[in-house]
Amino acid sequence: MTLQLKVPKMACSACANTITKAVQAIDSAAAVEADLKTKWVTIKTAKSESEVRKAIASAGYPVS
């Protein structure tokens, strides 16, 4: 499944790395692409959207 999530607090590459690690902690095979300009994160994962949102929020980046 491919998810597109808006992460307003993502401001730099370190933020994107933290989000990537959070997603990969629940799905090691997930592919994460972050666009810092638009604040959109595209995630290819087998996990549900709610699980991914929860993981990102737990890392300090609530999804809008």
N, CA, C and O of each residue as an XYZ file, in Angstrom:
256
protein
N       0.850     -1.170      0.000
C       0.000      0.000      0.000
C       0.898      1.236      0.000
O       1.934      1.262      0.664
N       0.494      2.242     -0.742
C       1.221      3.511     -0.770
C       0.400      4.573     -0.059
O      -0.772      4.790     -0.367
N       1.040      5.230      0.897
C       0.383      6.294      1.661
C       1.048      7.620      1.337
O       2.255      7.683      1.107
N       0.242      8.683      1.321
C       0.784     10.032      1.213
C       0.284     10.796      2.419
O      -0.918     10.993      2.595
N       1.226     11.226      3.251
C       0.869     11.897      4.498
C       1.541     13.259      4.581
O       2.699     13.414      4.193
N       0.812     14.237      5.088
C       1.335     15.595      5.270
C       1.897     15.688      6.692
O       1.200     15.402      7.665
N       3.162     16.091      6.797
C       3.819     16.204      8.103
C       4.321     17.643      8.253
O       5.453     17.948      7.878
N       3.478     18.529      8.802
C       3.807     19.965      8.855
C       5.084     20.317      9.616
O       5.744     21.301      9.282
N       5.444     19.531     10.631
C       6.619     19.857     11.442
C       7.931     19.389     10.821
O       8.999     19.676     11.362
N       7.878     18.676      9.702
C       9.103     18.197      9.041
C       9.789     19.380      8.368
O       9.235     19.980      7.447
N      11.004     19.718      8.829
C      11.658     20.911      8.320
C      13.026     20.670      7.685
O      13.514     21.510      6.929
N      13.646     19.530      7.985
C      15.007     19.314      7.492
C      15.254     17.839      7.226
O      14.392     16.997      7.475
N      16.443     17.537      6.717
C      16.746     16.145      6.402
C      16.821     15.284      7.658
O      16.522     14.091      7.603
N      17.212     15.863      8.783
C      17.230     15.098     10.045
C      15.803     14.699     10.430
O      15.573     13.593     10.921
N      14.852     15.601     10.205
C      13.434     15.288     10.464
C      13.003     14.118      9.582
O      12.372     13.172     10.052
N      13.346     14.195      8.321
C      12.981     13.141      7.365
C      13.605     11.805      7.769
O      12.968     10.759      7.645
N      14.850     11.839      8.253
C      15.519     10.616      8.695
C      14.818     10.022      9.907
O      14.662      8.805     10.001
N      14.394     10.872     10.834
C      13.688     10.409     12.032
C      12.373      9.747     11.640
O      12.016      8.698     12.175
N      11.655     10.362     10.706
C      10.384      9.808     10.232
C      10.622      8.469      9.531
O       9.879      7.511      9.745
N      11.649      8.408      8.702
C      11.980      7.164      7.998
C      12.285      6.048      9.000
O      11.793      4.928      8.856
N      13.093      6.357     10.009
C      13.445      5.351     11.020
C      12.209      4.894     11.793
O      12.080      3.714     12.117
N      11.298      5.827     12.089
C      10.078      5.478     12.824
C       9.216      4.508     12.019
O       8.678      3.543     12.563
N       9.092      4.773     10.726
C       8.293      3.895      9.860
C       8.983      2.540      9.708
O       8.334      1.497      9.786
N      10.282      2.559      9.494
C      11.002      1.306      9.303
C      11.113      0.490     10.586
O      11.413     -0.703     10.530
N      10.879      1.103     11.727
C      10.872      0.363     12.993
C       9.661     -0.569     13.052
O       9.719     -1.630     13.674
N       8.564     -0.171     12.405
C       7.375     -1.034     12.406
C       7.273     -1.866     11.130
O       6.558     -2.867     11.097
N       7.991     -1.452     10.073
C       8.004     -2.209      8.816
C       9.371     -2.022      8.163
O       9.603     -1.042      7.455
N      10.269     -2.970      8.408
C      11.651     -2.826      7.938
C      11.766     -2.752      6.417
O      12.767     -2.261      5.896
N      10.748     -3.236      5.702
C      10.785     -3.213      4.242
C      10.140     -1.956      3.644
O      10.069     -1.820      2.423
N       9.678     -1.053      4.486
C       8.990      0.157      3.999
C       9.945      1.059      3.223
O      11.120      1.188      3.566
N       9.414      1.681      2.171
C      10.158      2.683      1.403
C       9.548      4.042      1.725
O       8.339      4.236      1.604
N      10.401      4.983      2.137
C       9.920      6.295      2.563
C      10.602      7.374      1.728
O      11.827      7.403      1.610
N       9.795      8.255      1.153
C      10.315      9.409      0.411
C       9.708     10.656      1.016
O       8.487     10.780      1.108
N      10.565     11.586      1.432
C      10.086     12.824      2.051
C      10.407     14.016      1.153
O      11.520     14.142      0.644
N       9.422     14.883      0.968
C       9.612     16.125      0.214
C       9.562     17.267      1.221
O       8.490     17.646      1.693
N      10.733     17.810      1.544
C      10.807     18.844      2.581
C      10.084     20.132      2.194
O       9.561     20.833      3.060
N      10.052     20.446      0.904
C       9.395     21.684      0.465
C       7.885     21.626      0.655
O       7.276     22.584      1.130
N       7.284     20.497      0.282
C       5.822     20.389      0.359
C       5.342     19.771      1.666
O       4.153     19.815      1.983
N       6.289     19.185      2.434
C       5.985     18.512      3.710
C       5.201     17.214      3.521
O       4.599     16.714      4.471
N       5.204     16.666      2.309
C       4.522     15.393      2.044
C       5.513     14.244      2.165
O       6.655     14.341      1.716
N       5.060     13.159      2.779
C       5.868     11.942      2.887
C       5.116     10.828      2.164
O       3.943     10.580      2.444
N       5.794     10.161      1.236
C       5.211      9.035      0.517
C       5.822      7.764      1.087
O       7.043      7.620      1.154
N       4.956      6.846      1.496
C       5.420      5.632      2.166
C       4.812      4.411      1.493
O       3.595      4.320      1.330
N       5.667      3.475      1.105
C       5.200      2.184      0.585
C       5.402      1.181      1.701
O       6.533      0.900      2.097
N       4.295      0.636      2.214
C       4.369     -0.229      3.382
C       3.250     -1.268      3.382
O       2.233     -1.117      2.706
N       3.469     -2.314      4.153
C       2.438     -3.341      4.332
C       1.585     -3.036      5.565
O       0.557     -3.675      5.788
N       2.015     -2.061      6.357
C       1.283     -1.703      7.582
C       0.101     -0.802      7.256
O       0.043     -0.185      6.193
N      -0.843     -0.737      8.194
C      -2.029      0.104      7.989
C      -1.674      1.582      8.163
O      -0.672      1.928      8.788
N      -2.517      2.439      7.596
C      -2.283      3.879      7.717
C      -2.272      4.310      9.173
O      -1.450      5.139      9.565
N      -3.170      3.762      9.980
C      -3.220      4.164     11.390
C      -1.935      3.781     12.127
O      -1.465      4.538     12.976
N      -1.362      2.613     11.812
C      -0.104      2.204     12.445
C       1.036      3.140     12.045
O       1.864      3.515     12.875
N       1.070      3.511     10.768
C       2.123      4.401     10.275
C       1.973      5.786     10.896
O       2.961      6.377     11.333
N       0.750      6.309     10.940
C       0.507      7.617     11.559
C       0.952      7.619     13.020
O       1.570      8.576     13.489
N       0.635      6.543     13.730
C       0.987      6.434     15.141
C       2.502      6.416     15.323
O       3.027      7.070     16.225
N       3.204      5.671     14.472
C       4.666      5.591     14.558
C       5.311      6.955     14.313
O       6.237      7.344     15.025
N       4.820      7.679     13.304
C       5.369      9.002     12.989
C       5.075      9.982     14.124
O       5.944     10.763     14.513
N       3.863      9.942     14.651
C       3.488     10.831     15.759
C       4.321     10.527     17.005
O       4.708     11.438     17.736
N       4.592      9.247     17.240
C       5.412      8.858     18.399
C       6.841      9.387     18.292
O       7.520      9.585     19.300
N       7.282      9.611     17.068
C       8.624     10.160     16.839
C       8.636     11.683     16.971
O       9.685     12.313     16.835
N       7.468     12.274     17.235
C       7.401     13.727     17.441
C       6.933     14.524     16.246
O       7.078     15.747     16.220
N       6.367     13.841     15.243
C       5.921     14.517     14.031
C       4.474     14.151     13.721
O       4.218     13.258     12.914
N       3.525     14.839     14.361
C       2.118     14.527     14.097
C       1.754     14.719     12.622
O       2.191     15.675     11.981
N       0.962     13.811     12.107
C       0.505     13.876     10.713
C      -0.784     14.674     10.674
O      -1.677     14.459     11.494
N      -0.888     15.600      9.720
C      -2.129     16.397      9.647
C      -3.145     15.725      8.740
O      -4.246     16.243      8.554
